[in-house]
Amino acid sequence: MSVLSLLVIEYLVSVPALIVLCMLGIWAEHASNRKTALLIGLGTIYVTYKFIGADVRDIVWYIVGYAAIGMAWSVWRYRRFVSDEVERIVSKWPEVDSHIRISALENLHPKNKTSELVSWILIWPFSFVENAIGDLINAVEVFVKTYARKLYESTYHSLVDGVMGNKK
């Protein structure tokens, strides 16, 4: 194995790699891309296992505890999700007998949200942190879309307009 390969492997099993994986997992959960968050979560578990080198018996206990916390989180997160969605649906379709409103409310039933419920159990740390800092992430997105966008547009125009023949 080459030295470069060893350095890459050594980096992948390190604290900075865990931090990067956690940040990517939180971002994927924020974007509601739960399959990506799950994949990143599995990678994080693997890197943690390799980095810590825990005994298999300890890992089984960690999994049991992880699943218990995940179940509790999933129930709480589902309750919050349904509450927010009911509020949004009722304000969007105020007519009680609206077929669209009834359909949207029925879609919130747990049997229709299995993938969300399972993902909230499996990736609860990402979901928990995203839930705690989601408003901050939204504020950064709004800042970039409204204020910083002008900076990016001026950079674009300074580099591209002359090449395209669009001089200002």
N, C-alpha and C positions, 0 to 999 in steps of 0.2 A: 504494500500500500504506500502511496506517495505521501510526502509530508503535507501537501495541500489537502489531500483527502482526510488525513488525521485531524488537521486544523478545522476543517468543515464539520466533521463528526463531533469534535470536541466542542465547537460552538453550539451545535444543535442540541447538545445535552448540557445546557448551562442556564444560569439564572437569567441572563439577557434574552435567551431564546424563550424561556417561560414568560417573561414580561411581554415580548413581542406577540407570542401566541395568545396570551390573555387579551391584549389590546385588540388583536384581530378578531378574536371570538366575540368581544363586546361589540365591536363595530358590525360584525355580521348579524348579531342579535338585534342591534339597533335598526339595521336595514331589513329586518324580518326575513333574513336569509338563513333559516334555521338549519338547513342541511349543511351549509358551509360551517356554521357555528358548531354543529355536532362533529363534523370532521376535524375541525380545529381543536375541539374539546378532547377528542380521542388522541390527537397528536400531543396535546398538553399532558394527558394522563400518561402516555408512553414516555415522554421526556421526563416527567416527574419520577416515574418508576425507575428509569435508568439513572437519573441524577441522584435520587435518594438511595436507591438500592434496597428497598424495603423487602421484608420477608413476605412470602405468599400468604401466610396466615394473617398477617397484619393487613395486607391488601384486601382480603375478604372482609375483615371488620370495617375497613375504610369504605368499601363498596356498600355494605349494609347501612352504615351511618350516612353516607352520601345519598343513597336512595331514600332514606327516611326524611332527610332534610329536603330533598328534591320533591317528594310527595307533598310535604307541607307547603313548600314554595309554590308548587303547581296549583294547589287548591287556592291559595291566597291570590296568585297571579290571575287565575281564571276568574275569580270573583271580581277583581279589579277590572279585568278586560271586559267582562259582561256588563258591569256597571257603566263603564265609559261608552261601550257600544250602544247600550239601551238609551243613554242620554243623547248620543249622536243620532240614532235612528228616530227617536221621538221628536227631536227638533227638526229633522229633515222631512219627516212625514207625519205631521200632527194629526191627520185623520185616523181615528182609532180603527176604522174598518178598512183601511187601505190595504190592498192585497200585497203591495210592495213592502209595507211596514210589517205585516204579519209574516211574510216570507223571510225578511231580514231578521226578525226576532227569532223565528224558528231555526234559522241558520246558526244561531248562537248555542244551540243545544250541544251538550258534551259529545254526543255521537257524531256530530259534524265537525268537531274540533279536536279529534284524536291526535293528529300530528302535532298541534300546538301543545296539548297537554303532555304528550310524551317528551317533546323537546324541552318543555319547561322543567320536567323531571331530570332529564339527562344533562342539560346544560344550565342548571340552575345558577351556578356562580356567575356565568356571563349575563344571564337574564337579570339576576339580582343587581349586579353592578350597573348594567344598562338602565334598569328601572330607576336606580338612584341618581345616575348622572345623565339620563336621557334628555332632560331639559337643557343641560349645558351643551350637549352635542347638538341639539336643535338650534341653540343660540349661535354656536360657531357656524353652522350651516347657513343661517340667516345672515350673519355678518359677511360671510364669503359671497353669498348670492347678491347682497345688496351693496355693501360698501367696498369690499376688496375686489369685486368684479370690475370696477372702473380701472383699478391698477392693472389687472390682467388684460383688460381690453386695450389699454394704452400700450402695454408691452406688445401685444399682438399686432396692433396697428403700426407701431414703430418698426417691427421686424418684417411684416408681411406686405404692407401696403406698397412699399417701394418696389418690391419684387413683382407684384401683381399689376403695377402701373396705376394704382389708385393713390395718387399723391394728395395730401390734404393741404 
